[in-house]
């Protein structure tokens, strides 16, 4: 046992040592017809016989490494292998010309001849590169839209030796021959694989590949791989034949609809019908066939398409049209066809119809055609769809709303529905609006009835009220206010009006009128369960008018009297009035003065109307008897009599005017003279008072300087021997003047330059009112003493002259 272990160790050392003699070279890739230069490292050269052989079968050459110059080339290679190209130094180098597929293989080192063992890892493989064939694209699984999918490029290598172990290079191209490269999430290339991120839109894209073992020797392109991803159907994939989402039909017709779906893999197609929230299968072949259709086939059908990746559906409506049919009527939410309400209450009537298509509903009422019925009085609503006994119904409800009822709206109301099927259905609501009786304008009852004695009388009138009222009593009242129950004297009839149950027509009749019936007021009491009311009329006899009354005198003057009276009943015809009078002082006789025709009242005058007339051309201070009577075609009345006196004649006022005028003129003259005398005496006193002051009034220059106010200092006067009187002082814009008796030459003062100064006394003021805004103003005036003026007249002369002027 120990011996065997020792031998094994020796062999291991041997082969280890032998392996260190050389180093395996990389494969040499060449194409047919080219020259191949072999070269690999030779680590140990102490070999007696060194042979290079092709796969250990064909010897190329052999030599002794101790004598490498002595090389023997096999005769099969002498024309392609030159001894000069063989180098045996630290490496083995030689060139084999015009190689072919037969030259492909492993060129090995043998210590000895071909039959001897080869030296490990000594040599080099020659690979003859040929283009691969049988190139194809193979899918790695099933492409599904929205996922990742891989393709592999497969090819058969034609390079030799067949066990060359080369890994082929793959080139991916699209259908247009464009090379593909890594592009993020869309394409990824891993070795010979193409990884795709695919969507439905990528359907139909083509991919090809090429393979090469090296030296850029490529195979032909593979047949294209067409990308057909699988996907779940969508609603858009579901198609109808014919293409329609709704079909409108009528009972008895037939409907056939085909459903198709674009799916991969193919979808299963099922038709379903909706029942409430559920769907029940109808067919499984994608064809919906409904022969001799009836109401129960109306509704929504669904085509359901499904495959392993999902499902989708599309709805199809079978719309079966039919005429409206009334389902129910209601009043104020209660399912009744008749209702009673009080007047002024609100009423909401409704009718519900099963109809397809939607109906047009019109509300009418034969009793109340005047209501009819504004379009905004009712509204049509689609309420809901219901299933009754397996039949779907489309219900529409129409409402007629009355916000505030009146009694005359009592009656039948009809809701009429119509749709294009040209059928009409009526619903009826009986509405009763209760109210107490009332008379409306135009009801036919007059306030006054006039009829001849003995003639029959019929009175017809209408009253509003529900329930229908009755006349419970009739009371008469004469002119003295005496009342009596006379219901039995009248024949009373009533009839409900055809237009409305709330209208009642009454008829009252007297077979023959008597004197006791005239000049009476009649009161009718009409009542029902909701209350009562009273109506009144007067009955008068046709004949002569009644006597005028309340004859009075409104105004009496010297020659006229204004009369007034009230007319009596006109008797059923136009009446006129005649006024007659005579003097009370004259002997009584039948000769009465009649009023001229122009004063006759010939218009129709109602009873109680006031009438006025003026009698003229009468004598003053005279008492008159006046009588007034009424006349119509049937005769005249007795007269109303009045005694009236005219006023006395007033004294004449002629000649008084001139006397009064003369007196007034004398008074005015005396007053004017007194005023003049007063003014003369006052002015004389003022003049004498001014002279007693004896102070001369200096002259003052008057010119404004910049509007500044102040007293003027002594004025420089030019020297002159002439005497200038200072007759005036201009102290303000109003030129108010003062008077002085001092002459210019008296007490003149001179300075060293010979200039004459005058003291101006501004304290003396005029009695006249100063000009507004001028007081305390500086006034300038140039005083020229070179000019002279005549001496002023003496005060005595001035006074005499002024007195003469005042007297004038």
C-alpha positions in Angstrom: 0.0 0.0 0.0 2.8 2.4 0.9 4.5 1.4 -2.4 1.5 2.4 -4.5 1.2 5.8 -2.8 4.9 6.4 -3.5 4.5 5.6 -7.2 1.5 8.0 -7.5 3.5 10.8 -6.0 6.2 10.3 -8.5 3.8 10.4 -11.4 2.3 13.6 -10.0 5.7 15.3 -9.8 6.4 14.1 -13.3 3.4 15.6 -14.9 3.9 18.8 -12.8 7.3 19.1 -14.1 6.3 18.3 -17.6 3.6 20.9 -17.5 6.2 23.5 -16.8 7.9 22.9 -20.2 5.5 25.1 -22.2 2.4 27.4 -22.0 -0.9 26.9 -23.8 -1.5 29.7 -26.4 -4.8 31.3 -27.3 -6.8 29.8 -30.2 -5.7 31.2 -33.6 -8.7 32.4 -35.6 -8.4 32.4 -39.3 -10.4 32.2 -42.4 -9.9 29.7 -45.2 -7.2 30.7 -47.8 -5.2 32.8 -45.3 -1.9 32.2 -43.7 -1.8 31.1 -40.1 1.1 32.0 -37.9 1.4 29.8 -34.9 3.2 30.9 -31.8 3.3 29.6 -28.2 5.8 29.7 -25.4 8.3 26.8 -24.9 9.5 26.7 -21.3 11.9 23.7 -21.5 14.1 22.8 -24.3 16.0 19.7 -23.2 13.9 17.3 -25.3 15.6 14.9 -27.6 12.7 14.5 -30.0 10.1 17.3 -30.4 7.2 16.8 -32.7 4.3 19.2 -33.7 1.3 17.3 -34.8 -2.3 18.2 -35.8 -4.5 16.5 -33.3 -1.8 13.8 -32.8 -2.7 12.4 -36.2 -0.8 14.4 -38.7 2.8 15.4 -38.1 3.9 18.8 -39.4 7.5 18.7 -38.4 9.9 17.2 -35.8 13.3 18.1 -34.5 15.6 17.8 -31.5 15.5 20.8 -29.3 19.1 20.3 -28.6 19.7 20.8 -32.3 16.7 23.0 -33.5 18.3 23.9 -36.7 17.8 20.3 -37.9 14.0 20.3 -38.7 12.2 17.6 -40.7 8.9 18.8 -42.4 6.4 16.2 -43.3 6.0 15.9 -47.0 2.3 16.8 -46.8 3.2 20.3 -45.7 6.5 21.0 -47.5 4.7 23.3 -50.0 3.0 25.3 -47.3 5.4 25.2 -44.5 8.9 26.6 -44.9 11.7 25.5 -42.6 12.9 29.0 -42.4 9.6 30.1 -40.8 10.1 27.5 -38.0 11.5 29.1 -34.9 12.3 27.0 -31.8 13.7 29.1 -29.1 11.8 30.2 -26.1 8.7 29.8 -28.1 7.5 27.7 -31.0 6.8 29.8 -34.1 5.9 28.7 -37.6 3.6 29.9 -40.5 1.2 27.6 -42.3 0.2 29.0 -45.6 -3.1 28.8 -47.5 -5.0 27.1 -44.7 -8.3 25.4 -45.3 -10.9 23.7 -43.2 -8.7 20.6 -43.1 -6.1 22.5 -41.2 -8.5 23.3 -38.4 -7.8 21.6 -35.1 -5.4 21.5 -32.2 -1.7 21.7 -32.9 0.0 19.9 -30.1 3.5 19.2 -28.8 4.8 15.5 -28.6 7.9 14.3 -27.0 8.6 11.7 -29.4 6.5 10.7 -32.4 2.8 10.8 -32.9 2.2 7.7 -30.9 3.9 9.1 -27.9 2.1 11.2 -25.2 1.6 14.9 -25.9 3.1 17.6 -23.8 0.3 19.1 -21.7 -0.6 22.8 -22.4 1.8 22.9 -25.3 0.3 23.9 -28.5 -2.3 26.1 -30.1 -5.8 25.6 -31.7 -6.4 26.8 -35.2 -10.0 27.8 -35.8 -11.2 28.3 -39.3 -14.0 30.8 -39.0 -17.1 30.3 -41.1 -20.4 32.2 -41.0 -23.1 30.5 -38.8 -26.3 29.2 -40.4 -29.8 28.3 -39.2 -30.0 31.6 -37.4 -33.4 32.2 -35.7 -35.1 34.3 -33.0 -36.7 32.3 -30.2 -39.2 33.8 -27.7 -38.5 33.3 -24.1 -42.1 32.8 -22.9 -45.3 34.6 -23.9 -45.4 38.3 -24.5 -48.0 40.0 -22.5 -48.8 43.8 -22.8 -47.6 45.7 -19.8 -44.8 43.2 -19.0 -41.2 42.3 -19.9 -40.4 39.8 -22.6 -37.1 38.2 -23.9 -35.9 37.0 -27.3 -32.9 34.7 -27.9 -30.9 34.5 -31.1 -30.0 30.9 -32.0 -27.5 29.9 -34.7 -25.5 26.8 -35.8 -21.7 27.4 -35.9 -19.8 26.3 -39.1 -16.4 27.2 -37.7 -13.8 24.3 -37.3 -13.0 22.4 -35.3 -16.5 22.0 -34.1 -15.4 21.9 -30.5 -13.7 25.3 -30.9 -15.6 26.5 -27.9 -16.0 30.1 -29.2 -19.0 32.1 -27.9 -20.8 33.7 -30.8 -21.5 37.4 -31.0 -25.1 38.4 -31.8 -26.3 41.6 -33.6 -30.0 42.6 -33.0 -31.9 44.5 -35.6 -35.5 45.9 -36.0 -37.7 45.3 -39.0 -36.1 48.1 -40.9 -32.6 46.7 -40.4 -31.6 49.2 -37.8 -29.3 47.9 -35.1 -30.6 47.8 -31.6 -28.7 48.8 -28.5 -29.5 49.2 -24.9 -32.1 52.0 -24.5 -33.1 52.1 -20.9 -36.4 50.4 -20.1 -37.4 49.7 -23.7 -34.5 47.5 -24.9 -31.9 45.6 -22.9 -29.3 43.3 -24.5 -27.9 40.5 -22.3 -25.4 38.2 -24.2 -27.5 36.9 -27.1 -30.8 37.9 -25.5 -33.0 40.9 -26.3 -35.2 42.0 -23.3 -38.3 44.1 -24.2 -40.8 46.1 -22.2 -43.9 45.8 -24.4 -47.3 47.4 -24.7 -50.2 46.8 -27.0 -48.9 49.5 -29.3 -45.8 47.4 -30.0 -47.9 44.8 -31.7 -46.6 44.0 -35.1 -43.0 45.1 -34.5 -40.4 42.8 -36.1 -37.0 41.8 -34.7 -34.1 39.9 -36.4 -30.6 38.8 -35.4 -27.2 37.9 -36.9 -24.5 35.6 -35.4 -20.7 35.6 -35.7 -17.9 33.3 -34.3 -15.3 36.1 -34.9 -13.3 38.0 -37.4 -16.5 39.9 -38.3 -17.8 37.0 -40.3 -21.6 37.3 -39.9 -24.4 35.0 -40.7 -27.3 36.0 -42.7 -30.2 37.7 -40.8 -32.7 35.5 -39.1 -36.3 35.4 -40.2 -38.1 38.2 -38.5 -39.9 37.6 -35.3 -43.2 39.5 -35.3 -44.3 40.6 -31.8 -47.8 39.7 -31.0 -48.4 40.5 -27.3 -51.3 39.0 -25.5 -53.6 41.4 -23.7 -56.9 41.7 -21.8 -59.8 43.2 -23.9 -61.0 46.8 -23.3 -64.4 48.3 -24.0 -63.0 49.7 -27.2 -62.2 46.2 -28.3 -65.8 45.2 -28.1 -67.6 45.8 -31.4 -71.3 45.5 -32.4 -72.5 44.4 -35.8 -74.3 46.5 -36.8 -72.5 49.2 -34.9 -75.1 50.7 -32.6 -75.6 51.0 -28.9 -79.3 51.3 -28.9 -82.1 49.9 -31.0 -85.6 51.3 -31.0 -88.3 48.9 -31.9 -91.9 48.1 -31.3 -93.6 45.0 -29.9 -93.7 42.1 -32.3 -90.6 43.2 -34.1 -87.3 41.2 -34.1 -83.8 42.3 -33.0 -80.5 40.6 -33.8 -77.2 42.0 -32.7 -73.7 40.4 -33.1 -70.9 41.1 -30.6 -67.2 40.8 -31.5 -64.0 41.5 -29.6 -60.3 41.9 -30.5 -58.5 39.8 -28.0 -55.2 37.8 -27.7 -55.8 35.0 -26.9 -59.4 35.0 -28.3 -62.2 36.0 -26.0 -65.2 34.2 -24.9 -68.3 36.3 -25.8 -71.5 36.1 -23.6 -74.7 38.2 -23.9 -76.3 39.1 -20.6 -79.5 40.9 -19.6 -79.7 43.2 -16.6 -82.2 42.5 -13.9 -81.9 45.2 -11.3 -78.2 45.1 -10.2 -77.6 41.6 -11.6 -76.9 40.3 -15.1 -78.2 36.9 -16.4 -76.7 35.1 -19.3 -78.7 35.0 -22.5 -76.4 33.5 -25.1 -72.8 32.3 -25.3 -72.0 32.6 -29.0 -71.8 36.4 -29.3 -75.2 36.7 -31.1 -78.2 38.3 -29.4 -81.4 37.2 -31.2 -84.8 38.4 -30.0 -87.6 37.3 -32.3 -91.2 38.6 -31.8 -90.1 41.0 -29.2 -92.4 41.8 -26.2 -92.3 44.2 -23.3 -90.3 41.9 -21.1 -87.4 42.1 -23.5 -87.0 45.8 -23.0 -83.9 46.8 -21.2 -80.1 46.8 -21.1 -78.1 43.9 -22.6 -74.4 43.4 -22.0 -71.8 41.8 -24.2 -69.1 40.4 -21.9 -65.7 39.5 -23.5 -63.1 37.7 -21.4 -59.8 35.8 -21.8 -57.0 34.7 -19.5 -55.8 38.3 -19.0 -59.1 40.0 -18.1 -62.5 41.0 -19.4 -64.5 44.0 -20.7 -68.1 44.7 -21.6 -70.3 46.9 -23.6 -73.9 47.7 -23.1 -76.6 47.5 -25.7 -80.1 48.9 -25.1 -83.2 47.4 -26.6 -85.7 50.3 -26.5 -89.3 49.0 -27.0 -91.7 51.9 -27.5 -95.3 51.7 -26.5 -98.3 54.0 -25.9 -98.8 55.7 -22.5 -100.8 54.0 -19.9 -102.1 55.6 -16.7 -100.7 54.1 -13.6 -102.3 56.2 -10.8 -103.6 59.7 -9.9 -103.1 61.5 -6.6 -104.1 64.7 -4.8 -101.6 66.2 -2.3 -99.6 63.0 -2.3 -102.6 60.7 -1.6 -103.5 58.1 -4.2 -107.1 59.3 -4.7 -109.0 60.5 -7.7 -111.2 62.9 -5.7 -110.5 65.4 -2.9 -112.2 68.2 -1.1 -110.3 71.3 0.1 -111.2 74.7 1.6 -110.9 77.7 -0.5 -107.4 79.4 -0.5 -105.8 76.1 0.3 -103.0 74.7 -2.1 -103.7 71.7 -4.2 -101.1 69.5 -6.0 -102.7 67.0 -8.4 -100.6 64.4 -10.2 -100.9 61.7 -12.8 -98.3 58.9 -13.4 -97.9 57.2 -16.7 -96.0 54.3 -18.0 -94.7 55.5 -21.4 -91.9 55.1 -23.8 -90.9 57.5 -25.2 -91.6 60.2 -22.7 -95.2 61.5 -23.0 -96.4 65.1 -23.4 -99.0 65.7 -20.7 -101.7 68.4 -20.9 -104.1 69.2 -18.1 -107.6 70.3 -19.0 -110.9 71.0 -17.3 -114.2 71.4 -19.0 -115.5 73.5 -16.1 -112.6 75.8 -15.9 -111.5 76.5 -19.5 -110.4 80.0 -18.4 -107.6 78.3 -16.3 -106.2 76.5 -19.2 -103.8 75.8 -18.2 -100.6 77.7 -18.6 -97.6 75.7 -19.5 -95.9 76.7 -16.3 -98.8 75.4 -14.2 -97.6 71.8 -14.5 -94.3 70.0 -14.7 -93.3 66.6 -16.1 -90.8 64.5 -14.2 -89.3 61.2 -15.1 -89.6 59.5 -11.7 -88.0 56.1 -12.0 -87.9 52.7 -13.7 -89.6 49.8 -12.0 -90.1 46.1 -12.7 -93.6 44.8 -12.3 -94.4 41.2 -13.0 -91.2 40.9 -15.0 -92.1 43.8 -17.2 -90.0 46.9 -16.9 -91.9 50.2 -16.7 -90.7 53.7 -17.3 -92.8 56.0 -15.1 -93.4 59.7 -15.7 -95.3 61.9 -13.3 -97.0 65.2 -14.2 -98.0 67.7 -11.6 -100.7 70.4 -11.8 -100.3 72.8 -8.9 -102.8 75.4 -7.7 -101.2 77.6 -5.1 -104.4 79.2 -3.9 -107.7 77.6 -4.8 -110.9 79.4 -5.5 -114.4 78.0 -5.3 -115.0 78.2 -9.0 -112.1 75.7 -9.6 -114.4 72.9 -8.4 -114.7 70.3 -11.1 -113.1 67.5 -13.1 -109.4 67.8 -14.2 -108.1 65.6 -16.9 -104.4 64.7 -17.5 -104.0 63.7 -21.1 -100.8 61.9 -22.2 -99.5 61.5 -25.7 -96.4 60.2 -27.3 -95.3 59.4 -30.9 -97.3 56.1 -30.7 -100.3 58.4 -31.2 -102.3 57.0 -28.3 -103.9 59.1 -25.6 -104.8 58.1 -22.1 -106.8 60.3 -19.7 -106.6 60.4 -15.9 -109.3 62.2 -14.0 -109.2 64.1 -10.7 -112.4 65.4 -9.1 -111.6 68.5 -7.1 -114.1 70.1 -4.7 -113.3 73.5 -3.3 -115.6 74.5 -0.5 -116.6 78.1 0.1 -119.5 80.1 1.6 -121.9 81.7 -0.9 -120.9 85.0 -2.5 -122.2 87.2 -5.3 -119.9 88.2 -8.0 -120.1 91.1 -10.4 -122.2 90.2 -13.4 -124.3 87.6 -11.5 -127.5 89.0 -13.0 -129.1 90.6 -9.9 -130.1 94.2 -10.3 -130.5 96.7 -7.4 -133.8 98.0 -8.8 -136.7 96.4 -10.6 -139.5 98.5 -12.1 -142.7 96.8 -13.3 -146.3 97.8 -14.0 -149.0 96.9 -11.6 -150.4 93.3 -12.1 -147.6 92.2 -14.4 -145.6 89.0 -13.5 -142.0 89.5 -12.3 -139.1 87.0 -12.8 -135.6 87.6 -11.3 -132.7 85.4 -12.4 -129.2 85.6 -10.9 -126.2 83.4 -10.1 -124.3 82.8 -6.9 -120.9 81.2 -6.2 -120.6 78.6 -3.5 -119.9 75.0 -2.8 -121.8 72.9 -1.7 -124.6 74.4 -3.7 -126.4 77.0 -1.5 -130.2 77.6 -1.1 -132.4 80.7 -0.4 -133.4 80.2 3.2 -135.7 83.3 3.5 -137.0 86.5 1.8 -137.7 89.6 3.9 -139.4 92.8 2.6 -139.1 96.3 4.1 -141.4 99.2 3.2 -140.5 103.0 3.1 -141.3 103.2 6.8 -138.8 100.5 7.8 -141.4 97.9 8.5 -140.1 94.4 7.7 -142.1 91.2 7.0 -141.2 87.6 6.0 -142.5 87.1 2.5 -140.8 83.8 1.4 -144.1 82.2 0.7 -145.1 84.9 -1.8 -142.3 84.1 -4.2 -141.7 81.0 -6.3 -138.0 79.9 -5.8 -136.1 77.7 -8.2 -132.4 76.8 -8.4 -130.2 74.9 -10.8 -126.4 74.0 -10.7 -124.7 75.6 -13.6 -123.2 73.3 -16.3 -119.9 75.1 -16.2 -119.1 74.4 -12.6 -120.6 72.8 -9.6 -119.7 75.9 -7.6 -122.1 78.0 -9.7 -125.9 78.0 -8.7 -128.5 79.7 -10.8 -131.6 81.0 -8.9 -135.0 82.1 -10.2 -137.5 84.2 -8.2 -141.0 84.8 -9.6 -144.2 86.7 -8.7 -147.1 85.7 -10.8 -148.8 89.1 -10.6 -147.5 92.2 -8.9 -149.7 94.0 -6.4 -149.6 97.4 -4.8 -148.2 95.9 -1.6 -145.1 94.7 -3.5 -144.1 98.2 -4.6 -141.8 100.7 -3.0 -140.3 97.8 -0.9 -136.7 96.6 -0.4 -136.3 92.8 -0.5 -133.5 91.0 1.4 -132.5 87.4 0.4 -130.6 85.1 2.8 -128.5 82.5 0.9 -126.6 79.8 2.8 -124.8 76.5 2.6 -122.8 74.5 5.1 -119.8 76.9 4.9 -121.8 80.1 5.7 -124.4 82.6 4.5 -124.8 85.9 2.8 -127.5 88.5 2.1 -128.6 90.1 -1.2 -131.0 93.0 -1.7 -133.1 94.6 -4.4 -135.9 97.2 -4.6 -139.2 96.8 -6.4 -140.9 99.9 -7.8 -144.1 100.5 -9.8 -143.8 101.9 -13.3 -145.9 105.2 -13.6 -145.8 108.9 -13.0 -142.7 110.2 -11.0 -142.7 110.8 -7.3 -143.1 114.3 -5.9 -139.9 116.3 -5.6 -138.9 117.0 -1.9 -136.6 119.1 0.2 -137.4 122.2 -1.9 -135.2 125.0 -0.4 -133.9 128.5 -1.2 -130.1 128.5 -1.3 -129.7 132.3 -2.0 -132.1 135.2 -2.4 -131.2 138.6 -4.0 -133.0 141.7 -5.2 -134.1 140.2 -8.5 -133.2 136.5 -8.3 -133.7 133.3 -6.2 -131.5 130.2 -6.3 -133.6 127.1 -5.6 -132.6 123.5 -4.8 -134.6 120.3 -4.4 -134.2 116.5 -4.5 -135.8 114.4 -7.2 -138.2 111.7 -6.4 -138.4 108.3 -8.1 -138.6 108.8 -11.9 -141.3 106.2 -12.4 -139.3 104.2 -14.9 -138.9 106.9 -17.5 -137.0 110.2 -17.9 -138.5 112.9 -15.8 -138.4 116.7 -16.2 -139.2 119.5 -13.7 -141.5 122.5 -14.0 -141.0 125.6 -11.8 -143.9 128.1 -11.4 -144.2 131.1 -9.2 -146.4 134.1 -8.3 -146.1 137.1 -6.0 -147.6 136.5 -2.6 -148.8 140.1 -2.3 -150.9 139.8 -5.5 -154.4 138.4 -5.3 -154.4 134.7 -5.5 -155.3 133.4 -9.0 -154.6 130.5 -11.2 -152.1 132.5 -13.4 -148.7 131.4 -12.5 -145.5 132.6 -14.0 -143.7 129.7 -15.7 -140.0 129.4 -16.0 -138.8 129.8 -19.6 -138.3 126.6 -21.5 -134.5 126.9 -21.3 -134.8 126.3 -17.5 -136.8 123.1 -17.9 -134.9 119.9 -16.7 -135.6 117.2 -19.3 -132.8 114.7 -18.6 -133.2 111.5 -16.6 -132.7 112.2 -13.0 -132.4 109.4 -10.4 -134.2 109.5 -7.1 -132.5 111.6 -4.5 -130.4 113.6 -7.0 -130.0 117.3 -6.1 -131.4 119.8 -8.7 -130.7 123.5 -8.7 -132.4 126.4 -10.7 -132.2 130.2 -10.5 -135.3 132.4 -11.0 -134.5 135.8 -12.4 -136.2 139.1 -13.3 -137.9 139.2 -9.9 -139.0 142.3 -7.9 -137.0 143.4 -4.9 -138.6 143.2 -1.4 -141.2 140.9 -2.8 -142.5 137.6 -1.3 -143.1 134.8 -3.8 -144.9 131.5 -3.8 -142.9 128.9 -5.7 -143.9 125.4 -6.6 -142.0 122.5 -8.4 -143.4 119.4 -9.9 -142.0 116.4 -11.9 -143.4 115.1 -15.3 -142.7 111.9 -17.4 -144.7 110.1 -20.1 -146.9 108.5 -17.6 -148.1 111.8 -15.9 -147.0 114.4 -13.4 -146.8 114.7 -9.6 -148.2 117.1 -7.1 -146.1 120.1 -6.5 -143.7 121.0 -3.7 -144.4 124.6 -2.5 -142.0 127.1 -1.0 -142.4 130.8 0.0 -139.4 133.1 -0.5 -138.8 136.9 -0.4 -136.3 138.8 -2.5 -134.0 141.3 -0.8 -134.6 145.1 -0.6 -133.1 147.4 -3.2 -129.7 148.9 -1.9 -129.0 152.8 -2.1 -127.0 153.9 -5.1 -123.3 154.8 -4.4 -122.8 157.1 -7.4 -120.9 160.6 -6.8 -119.0 159.5 -3.6 -115.8 158.8 -5.5 -115.0 162.5 -6.5 -115.6 163.8 -3.0 -113.2 161.2 -1.5 -110.6 161.8 -4.2 -110.6 165.6 -3.5 -110.2 165.1 0.3 -107.2 162.7 -0.3 -105.6 165.2 -2.7 -105.8 168.1 -0.2 -104.3 165.9 2.5 -101.4 164.9 0.2 -100.6 168.6 -0.7 -100.6 169.7 2.9 -98.2 166.9 3.8 -95.8 167.7 1.0 -95.7 171.5 2.0 -95.0 170.5 5.6 -92.1 168.3 4.6 -90.6 171.1 2.4 -90.8 173.7 5.2 -89.2 171.3 7.7 -86.3 170.6 5.3 -85.7 174.4 4.7 -85.6 175.3 8.4 -83.2 172.3 9.1 -80.7 173.3 6.4 -80.7 177.0 7.6 -79.9 175.9 11.1 -77.1 173.6 10.0 -75.5 176.5 7.9 -75.6 178.9 10.8 -74.0 176.4 13.1 -71.2 175.8 10.7 -70.4 179.5 10.4 -70.0 179.9 14.2 -67.0 177.6 14.3 -64.9 180.3 12.5 -62.1 177.8 11.6 -60.8 177.7 8.1 -60.9 174.4 6.3 -57.5 173.6 4.8 -57.2 172.2 1.3 -56.2 168.5 1.0 -54.7 166.6 -1.8 -56.6 163.5 -2.9 -54.7 160.6 -4.5 -54.5 157.1 -3.1 -51.1 155.6 -2.5 -50.9 151.8 -2.4 -54.1 151.6 -0.3 -52.3 152.5 2.9 -54.2 154.5 5.5 -52.9 157.4 7.7 -53.0 161.2 8.3 -51.3 163.5 5.8 -48.4 165.7 7.2 -48.2 169.5 6.5 -48.2 170.0 2.8 -45.5 172.1 1.1 -47.2 175.0 -0.7 -45.5 176.9 -3.6 -45.0 180.6 -2.8 -47.4 183.0 -4.4 -48.7 186.5 -3.5 -52.1 185.7 -4.8 -54.9 185.0 -2.3 -56.5 181.5 -3.0 -59.7 180.7 -1.2 -59.9 177.2 0.2 -63.4 176.4 -0.8 -63.3 172.6 -0.8 -61.6 169.7 0.8 -61.4 166.4 -1.1 -60.8 163.9 1.6 -62.1 160.6 0.1 -63.2 159.1 -3.2 -66.7 160.5 -2.6 -65.4 164.1 -2.8 -67.1 165.2 0.4 -66.3 168.9 0.8 -66.0 171.1 3.9 -66.3 175.0 4.0 -63.8 177.6 5.2 -63.7 181.4 5.4 -59.9 181.7 5.6 -58.0 183.1 2.6 -54.7 181.8 1.3 -52.8 184.9 2.2 -53.8 185.0 5.9 -51.2 183.9 8.4 -49.0 182.0 5.9 -45.9 180.4 7.4 -42.6 180.3 5.6 -39.5 178.2 6.2 -35.9 179.2 5.5 -36.2 178.2 1.9 -39.2 180.6 1.4 -41.7 177.7 1.2 -45.1 178.5 2.5 -46.8 175.9 4.8 -50.4 175.7 5.8 -51.7 173.7 8.7 -54.5 171.4 7.6 -57.1 170.6 10.2 -58.5 167.2 9.4 -60.6 167.0 12.5 -63.5 169.0 10.9 -65.7 166.4 9.2 -68.7 166.6 7.1 -72.1 165.8 8.4 -72.7 163.6 5.4 -72.1 159.8 5.6 -68.5 158.9 4.6 -67.9 156.7 1.7 -67.7 153.0 2.8 -64.1 151.9 3.1 -62.6 155.4 2.7 -62.1 156.4 6.3 -58.5 156.8 7.6 -57.2 156.6 4.0 -54.3 158.9 2.9 -55.6 161.3 0.2 -53.3 163.6 -1.8 -54.2 166.7 -3.7 -51.8 169.2 -5.5 -52.5 172.8 -4.3 -51.4 175.4 -6.9 -51.2 178.9 -5.3 -50.0 180.5 -8.6 -53.6 180.5 -9.8 -56.2 182.9 -8.5 -60.0 182.7 -8.3 -62.7 185.4 -7.8 -63.6 186.1 -4.2 -66.5 184.0 -3.0 -69.8 185.7 -2.3 -70.6 186.8 1.2 -72.5 184.5 3.5 -75.5 186.9 3.3 -75.6 186.6 -0.5 -75.3 182.8 -0.3 -78.2 182.6 2.1 -80.4 184.8 0.0 -79.7 182.8 -3.1 -80.4 179.4 -1.4 -83.7 180.7 0.1 -84.8 181.8 -3.4 -83.9 178.4 -4.8 -85.8 176.6 -2.1 -88.8 178.7 -2.5 -88.8 178.1 -6.2 
